[in-house]
Amino acid sequence: MMSRDTLHRIVGVFKMLILSVGCIGAGAYMHRCQWAGGGDSGVVCVTDTVTYIDTVRYYEPVARGEVSLGTQITFLPVYIPRDSVRNVVDNIPCDSVAVEIPVTQREYEGEEYRAWVSGYEPRMDSIYVYPRHEVVTIREVAAKPKRWGIGVFAGYGMTPRGLEPCVGVSLSYNLWNF
């Protein structure tokens, strides 16, 4: 049968072992969060994204195709010289005439644009296109070494009962990194 004192020591060692494993796990998790590159490589990846909008000008683009959309009847004024007498038909003055105008649609297409223009003899004079560009630069930067740390230790320590093996949590300052 074990003595009560021995049983307390075993329980104490077991508690310290559980605490040590928990601290090691927490330290490993925290260390993983500190390094973006992962591991102890001492390198951090930094991503820079620059977005800019470019202006592309197309002057007098050439039509790719043309489609007839039918006709439209429009009343256009008739030119009557000042010195002439008005044309009178059945005693009603004629100052406009009905004209049937063809309506077409032209399609303009380039490497970075597509446009449609409709009407009577449609023509596109110019078009400006504003494509968006993104430049992503990934570079590696040496991380600044951490000087302060919290860790778990195991070794010999001075206790009220003398020099004994012990396990605990320590606060440390790193003088050199290797």
ZIVENKA-V144174 format. One record per backbone hydrogen bond with DSSP energy under -1.0 kcal/mol. NH is the residue of the N-H (numbers start at 0). CO is the residue of the C=O. If there is no record, write none. Layout:
NH;CO  NH;CO
This chain:
6;2  7;3  8;4  9;5  10;6  11;7  12;8  13;9  14;10  15;11  16;12  17;13  18;14  19;15  20;16  21;17  22;18  23;19  24;20  25;21  26;22  27;23  28;24  29;25  30;26  31;27  32;28  33;29  34;30  43;140  45;138  47;136  49;134  51;132  53;130  55;128  57;126  59;124  63;106  64;106  66;104  68;102  71;100  73;98  75;96  77;94  88;91  91;88  93;86  96;75  98;73  100;71  102;69  103;118  104;66  105;116  106;64  107;114  109;112  114;107  116;105  118;103  126;57  128;55  132;51  134;49  136;47  138;45  140;43  142;41  148;171  150;169  152;167  154;165  156;163  158;161  161;158  163;156  165;154  167;152  169;150  171;148  173;146
